[in-house]
C-alpha cells in the first residue's frame, strides 16, 4: 500500500454519497458522545491528482476516543481491509460530544 502526501497542495476533495451517509449515520447514532472514524480513497491516488475522492469510511469509536491500543489494532485491520479492496486510508474524521464544542 502506498501512502499519499497531498498536504502541500491545494486540491478538491469529493466525498461519495456512500461514505458521507455512513459517516453521518455514525454521528447521528451517537449525538451525545464524541465519535471518530477513518476515510478511504482509491489506492491508485497519487500526489499529482487534482481531486481527492473519498469513496468509503470506517466508523471507529464512540464514548472513549483515547484507547491507543485499540486504535492501533483497528488501523491495522482497516489497512488490510482497504488493501483487499484496492483502497487506502486518506483521512480521519472526528465529531465532538457537543455541537458547541469546537475543539479537537
C-alpha positions as CSV (number, residue, x, y, z in Angstrom):
1,X,0.0,0.0,0.0
2,X,1.4,3.3,-1.0
3,X,0.9,6.5,1.0
4,X,-0.2,9.8,-0.4
5,X,1.1,13.2,0.6
6,X,-1.2,16.0,-0.6
7,X,-0.8,18.3,2.4
8,X,1.3,20.8,0.5
9,X,-1.1,21.0,-2.4
10,X,-4.5,22.7,-2.8
11,X,-6.8,20.0,-4.2
12,X,-10.5,19.5,-4.4
13,X,-12.0,16.8,-2.1
14,X,-15.0,14.9,-3.2
15,X,-16.9,12.6,-0.8
16,X,-19.0,9.8,-2.2
17,X,-22.6,9.5,-1.1
18,X,-21.9,6.2,0.5
19,X,-19.0,7.5,2.5
20,X,-20.9,10.6,3.6
21,X,-24.0,8.7,4.5
22,X,-22.0,6.2,6.6
23,X,-20.2,9.0,8.4
24,X,-23.4,10.9,9.0
25,X,-25.2,7.9,10.3
26,X,-22.4,7.2,12.8
27,X,-22.5,10.8,14.1
28,X,-26.4,10.8,14.2
29,X,-26.5,7.4,16.0
30,X,-24.4,8.8,18.9
31,X,-25.3,12.5,19.2
32,X,-24.5,12.6,22.9
33,X,-20.9,11.4,22.6
34,X,-17.7,12.1,20.5
35,X,-17.2,9.8,17.5
36,X,-14.4,9.1,15.1
37,X,-13.5,7.1,12.0
38,X,-11.2,6.7,9.0
39,X,-11.8,7.8,5.4
40,X,-10.7,5.7,2.4
41,X,-9.7,6.6,-1.1
42,X,-8.7,4.6,-4.2
43,X,-5.2,3.1,-3.9
44,X,-4.4,4.5,-7.4
45,X,-4.4,8.0,-6.0
46,X,-1.2,9.9,-6.5
47,X,0.2,13.3,-5.2
48,X,-0.3,14.7,-8.8
49,X,-4.1,14.2,-8.8
50,X,-6.2,17.3,-8.6
51,X,-9.1,15.6,-6.8
52,X,-9.0,13.5,-3.6
53,X,-12.0,11.2,-3.9
54,X,-13.2,9.7,-0.6
55,X,-15.1,6.6,-1.6
56,X,-15.7,4.9,1.8
57,X,-15.4,5.4,5.5
58,X,-14.9,3.1,8.5
59,X,-16.6,4.3,11.7
60,X,-14.4,3.5,14.7
61,X,-15.2,4.6,18.2
62,X,-17.7,6.4,20.3
63,X,-17.6,7.2,24.0
64,X,-13.8,6.6,24.7
65,X,-11.7,8.0,21.9
66,X,-8.4,7.7,23.7
67,X,-7.9,4.0,23.5
68,X,-4.5,3.9,21.8
69,X,-4.0,0.0,21.7
70,X,-7.5,-0.5,20.2
71,X,-6.9,2.3,17.7
72,X,-3.7,0.7,16.5
73,X,-5.4,-2.7,16.1
74,X,-8.3,-1.1,14.3
75,X,-6.0,0.8,11.9
76,X,-4.1,-2.4,11.1
77,X,-7.4,-4.2,10.3
78,X,-8.6,-1.3,8.2
79,X,-5.3,-1.2,6.3
80,X,-5.7,-4.9,5.5
81,X,-9.4,-4.4,4.5
82,X,-8.6,-1.4,2.4
83,X,-5.7,-3.3,0.6
84,X,-8.1,-6.1,-0.3
85,X,-10.5,-3.6,-1.9
86,X,-7.7,-1.5,-3.6
87,X,-8.2,1.4,-1.2
88,X,-6.0,3.3,1.2
89,X,-6.5,5.4,4.3
90,X,-6.7,9.0,3.3
91,X,-8.1,10.8,6.3
92,X,-9.7,10.8,9.7
93,X,-13.0,12.3,11.0
94,X,-13.9,13.4,14.5
95,X,-17.1,14.8,15.8
96,X,-17.2,16.3,19.3
97,X,-19.6,15.4,22.0
98,X,-21.4,18.7,22.0
99,X,-22.2,20.8,18.9
100,X,-21.0,23.9,20.7
101,X,-17.6,22.3,21.4
102,X,-15.3,23.4,18.5
103,X,-12.0,21.9,20.0
104,X,-10.4,18.8,18.6
